[in-house]
Amino acid sequence: MAIGKKTVFVSFIWKLLERSSVQVVSFIVTIILARLLTPDDYGSIAIVMVFVNLATVFVEGGLNTALIQKKECDSTDYSTIFHFSFVVSLVLYIILFFSAPFVAQFYDKPILKPVLRTISVILIAFSLSSVQKAYLMKNMLFKELFFSNLGGLVLSAAVGIYMAYAGYGIWALVAQQITSALGGVIIMWFVVNWKPVLVFSRDRFKALFNFGWKVFVTNLTISLFVDIRSLIIGRIYTPSALAFFDRGKQFPYLIMDNVNSSIQSVMFPVLSNTQDKLTEVKAMMKRTTSVSSYVILPLLVGLFIAAKPLTLFLLTEKWIEIVPFIQIFCLANILMPIQSVNMVAIRALGYSGVLLRLEMIKKVLEVSILLVTVFISVKAIAWGVVIYNLICIAINLYPSKKYLGYGLKEQMWDYLPSLYLSVIMGGVIYWISYLPVNNLTILLLQFLVGIIIYFFFSKVIRISSYTYIMEIAKKKISKIRKV
């Protein structure tokens, strides 16, 4: 299936809208809860979500990625993975249900028992929609994916916000997530043309599993080591300390998850379809590295500068301790645009085994850093993430240099213009923080001045990503006007 540049860009926009919608709704509800709950309450939610997130990796099992990576899929392939995922989700829900009392006892938090048992229902909902999502992504139907989630998002926002203001506290976030998952499943089943049939092929499953298990182990390893910090902080320190760590991580990850996952979702099926044409794969990687850096870096730099007024305005003074964590995790994510593009490209080319071996090497490094920092302080743990990510850039870029001839020097050449421009912008808006005005005014001025400076210099020095985005945007607007 030939996929043009225009199709890729439009698909990226729809995927970005879908991810942004999910994150914005969750962000709004979480902000409301943070203003109503104590950091200790929020830390309790973070502990529960570690177990749910890990279980979610098992539900997918890397097989959805295998469906997208496979060049030709039929209903038998999709149905086989659908039935497998559903059974796995039921088993995992039962495990979490009966494990909930032990989790509550281990952390000495009785509320964790009913919360974990209730929120784990989203595993079943996820299994019912995961294959449909893979179908939409494989066929580049990101517009349909956006509208499929729209209804569930609106409903979940209404439920979550109402319950928060009604005084339900921690249960408002639980209800929001469950409503969003179930609402999305119901709507997607009406929107997606494909429906499962009563068939399970051992041969098809074996073929998909041969690729998918490596992706699964890689994803599980990543998820485990991302979440293990939360489990340790919640146990060794306090739920409040975990809340500051987790919330500080959430702000920059909100940026990365929206833009980065959108890029990966679009890139993976595109590169999978052109995996035999390495020149085209490299060209797509260069463009994606350049564009993703251009979008992500000013957001991270801007968030680093505006962390304090943003926290005071959204979360009030009681959350002021998250400011250094926001800034630390902004630095931790500064090189992620490069790393993510490399990982997606190698996976799309079918080298899942290479990624698994690299991930094992990185996890030895990550464990070593964690063991050094864990008993120092929570901030030391966060700085360990920065050090780990900086070292990993060399490890993650190795396969691209070997298989595509796209090494560190060339990738940095595509990355650095956006970084330089973002730092200049950040240097200017930093001084706005000292104006004798309220936090909202500071944020608005920093946002407006930042945009003006960034786009002005982008046009003056002719940043390629700016020119690329503007050209496609103009063509799209021109087409709309003609309709």
N, C-alpha and C positions, 0 to 999 in steps of 0.2 A: 504494500500500500504506500504510494508516494504521498508524502506530506510536505506541503510548501511552507515557506517561512511565515507567510501571512497566517496560515492555519495554526502554526505553532504559537505565534504571538497572541492571537485571539484566544486560543485555548489557555494560554498562561493567564490572560486577563480574567477569564471566567473562573479558572481554578483559584486565582488570587481572591476574587470576590467571594467564592465559596468558603475558603479558609478564613478570610477576614470576617465574614458574617459569624462563623462559629466562634472565633476568638473574641470578637467584640461583644457578643451576647454574654459569653462566659465571663468576660472581663467586667462588664457592667454589673452582673449579679455578684461577682466576687468582691468588687469594690463596695457595693452596698452591704454585703455581709461583713467586710472588714471594718466598716464604720459602726456596725451594730455589735460585732463580736469582739472578744478579746484576742490578742495574739495566741493565747493558750488554746482557745477554741479552734482557731484556724490551723494551728499546728496539729491538732487531732485529725482534722480533715486530710491534711497532707500525709499523715501516716497511713490512713486507710487507702488513699489513692495509690500509694506505692504498690500494694498488693493487687489492686484492680489493674493497674497498668501492666504489671508483670504478667498477669493472667491473660490480658488482651493479646500479648505477643504469642502466647500459646494457641489462642483461638485462630489467629491468622496462620501461624506456623510457617510463614514464608511461601505458602502455596499460592496466595493471591499474586505475589510478585512473580511466581513461576508462570501463572496464567498470562500475565502481561508480557513476560519475556518470550513466551512461546509464540512462534510466528503465526501458526494457524491453530485456532481453538474452535471447538464445536460445543453443542449443548451437553454432550457426554462429559467433556472436560469440566465445564462449569458446574454441572450437577454433582459430579463426583466430589469436587472440593466443597461444594455447598453442604452436602450431607455430612462430610467429615468434620467441617468446622462447627456445625450445629451440635453434633454429638460431643465434641471436645468442650464446647461452651457449657453444656449441661453438666458434664463431669467436673469441670472447674468450679461451677457455681456451687455444687454440692460440697466440694472440698473447702471452699471459702466459707460456706455456711457453717460447717462443723468446726472450722478452725477459728472462727470469730471469737469464741470465749477465751481461747488461749492467747490470741493477739491482745485482747482487752486486758487480760491478766498480766501479760509480759510488760505492757506499757503502763499498767496500773490506771487504766482509763476505761471505766465501765461503759461509757457511751460508744466506744468503738465496736462493741458487739452488735447492737442493732443497726448501726450505721453501715458496717461492712456487709452484714447480711442483706440489707436493703439495696445498697448501691451496686452490689455485684450482679443484679439483674441486667445491667447494661451489657454484660458479656453475652447473654443470649441475644439481645437486640443487635449487638455487633455482628454476631454470626449470621443473622438473617439478612444483613445488608452488605456484608463484606464482598461477596462474590459479585453482586450487582454493581458495586463501586468499581471492582476490577474490570467488569465488562465495559462500563462507561469510560474508564481511563484508557483501556486498550484501544477503544474506538474513537478516542479524542472527543467524547461527548460531554465536555466539561460544562457546557451551558445547561444541559439536562441535570447534571450533578448539582449545580448551584440551585436550581429551582426545586430539586428533590428535597434539599435540606432547608429551604426557606420556610416552609410551613412549620416544621418542627422547631426551628429557631424562634419564630414569633411566639409560638405557644409556650415554649420553655422559658422565654424571657418574661412573659406575663405571669406564669406560675411562680418562678423564682423570685421576682421582684415583689409580688403580692405577699408571698410567705415571709419574705425578709421584713417587710414593713409591718406585717401582722404579728411579728415577734416569735417566729418559729426558729430563728437562729440557724444553727448548723443544718437543719433539715431543709432549709430553703435551697441550699446548693445541691443537696442530694436530690430533691425533687426536680430541680432545673436540669440536671444531667440525665436523669431517667426519662423525663418528658422529652428532652431533645432527642435521645436515642430512639425511643419508641415512636415518636412522631416522624422522625426521618425514615424509619423502616416502613411505616404504613404508606407514606407518600411515595417512596421509591418503588414500592411494589406496583403502584399504579402507573408510574412514569416510565420505568424501564421495560423495554420490549421482551427481554429474556426472562423466562420463568423456569425454575428447576423442574426436572422430571424425575420419576422414580427409577433411577439407574445409577449404578456405581460400578465403575470399571477399575479392576485391580491393576491392569496394565497401564491405563492412563494415570492412575494415582502414583504408581511406581515411577513412571517417567517424570511426572511433575515433582514428585518428592525428591528425586535425584538432584534436582536443582534447588528446590525449595528448602530442604533441610539445612543447607549451608547458610542460606539467607536467614533462616529461623535462628540458628545458633548465633550468627552475627548480631541479629537484632536483639536476641535475648541477652547476649553478653553486654551490648551497649546499654540496654534498658536496666539491666541488673546493676551495672556499675554507676549509672546515673542516679538510680533510686537508692542504692545502698548507703549513700551519704545521708539521705533523709532518715533512713532507719537508724543509723548510728547516732546522728545528732539528736533524734527524738529520744533515744535511749540513754546516751552518755550525758547529754546536756539537759535541755528542757524543751517541752513543746513550744514555748515562746521563742526560744533560740531557733528552733526549726522553722517557726513561722516567719521570722525575719530573713532567714536564709532562703526559704522557699519562695516567699513573696519577692525578695530582691532578685531572685533568678527569673521570676515570672515575667517581669517587665521586658528585659532584653530578649527573652525567649519568645515573647509574644511577637516581636518583630521578626525574629528568625523563623519561627514556625509558620507565620503567614506567608512570607516571601519565599523562604527556602523550600518548604514542602510543596508550594505551588510550582516552583521551578522543577523540583524532582519529579513530581507527578506528571508533568508535561514532557520533560526530557526523557524519562525512562522508556515510555512506549515509542517515542520518536527514534531514539538511538537504537532500540531493539529492532526496529524495522529497517535501520540502515547499518546494522552491525557488520555487514560484509564490506562496507565502503568506509575504510578507516579515515580517508581524507575528509569525508563529510562529517564523520564523528568528531574529528579534531576541530573542524570549522565550527560545528555546533557548540563544542565545549568552549572555544575561545569567545564566541558571542555570548554564551550564557554566563561565563565568568565575568565578562565586562559589564553586562547589563545587571546581573545580580549584585555585583559590587557597587555599581552606581546607585542602586535602589537602597541597599541595606546599610552601607557605611554611613551616609549622612544621618540616618535614623538612629544608629547606635551612638554616634558622636553627639548628636543632639540630645539623646536621652541621658548620656553621661553628664553633660553640662546642666541639664534641667532636672536632675534627679531630686534635689532638695525641694524646690518650689512645687514640683509635680506631686511629691509625696505629701507635703503639707496640705496642698489643695484637695487631693483626692481622698487621702486616708487619715488626715488629721495628725496632730502632734504625737499621738500614742504609737504611731508606726515610724517615727523618725529614724529609728535604728536600722531600717532597711536601706537607707541612702548609700552607705559604703558598699553594701552587697550589690545594689543596682549597678554601681560604677565598676565594681570588680567583674561582674558578669558581662558587662558591655565589652570590657577588654578581652574577656575569655572568648567572646564570639567574633572578634574583629577579623579573624582569618577564616571563619566558617564558610563564606561564599566560595572560596577556592576548594576547600576540603570537600564540601558537599558535591560540587560538580564532578570532581574526580571519582568519588565513590559511586555516584550514579552511573557514570560512563563505564567504569569497569564492570559493574554489575550488569548493565545492559548488554555488554559484549559477551556475557556468559561466564566471566571469571569469578564466580561466587566463591570458589575454593581459595583463590588468591586473597580475596577480601577477608575470608575467615582466618587465614594464617596471619594476615596483618593485624586483625583484631585481637588475636591471641597475644601477639607481641605487645600491642598497645596496652592491653589489660595488665600485663605483668608490670609495665611502667606505671600504670595508673594505681595499682595496688601499692606499689612501692612508695609513691608520692603520698597516698592516703595514709599509709602507716606512719609516715614521718609527721604529717600535719594533724592527725586526728585528735591527739591529746594536747595539742598546743592551744587552739582556740577554733571557734567556728569560722572566723575570718581567715585563719590560716588554711582551713579546708577549702575555702573559696579561692584563695590565691593558688592553691595547688591545682585547681582546675585550669587556671590561666597558664601555669607552667606546662601542664600536660598538653593543652591544646597547641601551644607554641612548638613543642617538640614533635607532636603528631603531624605537623604540616609536611615535614620531610618524609615521614613514613607513608602518608597518604598519597603523596605525589609520585612515589617510586613507580607504581604500575603504569601511570600515564606516560612517564618518560620511556619506559621499556617498550610498551605496546603501541604507543601513538606518537612518540617523539615530542611530547608536549611537557617539557620539564619545568623546573622551578623558575628559571630565568625568564622564559617566555610567558609563563602564567603571571608572574609578578608584573611584567610589563603591561598585561591586560588589567591588572588589579590596582596598581599604584596611582594612576591618575585620579581615580575616584577617592582614594584615601587622602591624597594631598589636598584635594578640593574640600573634602569633609573636615579635615583638620583646620583649614583656613576659616571655613564657616564657623566651626566650633570656637575658634579663638575670638571671633568677633562677638558672637552671641553670649560668650561667657561674661563679658562686662555688663551686660544687661541685668545680671543677677544683683548688682549693687545699687540699682535704682531704688529710690525710696517710695516704692509703690507696692500694692498687694500682690500675692502670689499669682493670681489669675492674670493680672496685667503683665507680669514678667513672662509668664508662659506664652501668652499671645504675642508679645513683642519678639520673644526668641523664635517662635514658630514663623512669624511673618518675615522677619529679617533674615532668618536662616534660609527660607525658601528663595527669597529675592537674591541673596548672595550666591547661593548654590547654582541656580539656573542662569544668573547673569554671567558668572565666570565659565559655566559650562558652554554657553553660547560664544563667549569671547575667545576662549582657547580651543573651541571646537572639539569638545569631548565626543568621541565616536558613539558612545552609548546614548548620549543626549540626541545626537543627530538621527540615530537609528530609530529611537522611540518617537521622535517628532515626525519623522517621515511616515511611519506606519499610522500614527494618530491622525495626520492630515488626510491620508488616503481613506481612513475609516470615516472621518467626518464628511469628506467629499462624497463618499458613497451614500451616507445617510441623507445628505441634502438632496441627492438626486432622486431618492425614493419618494 
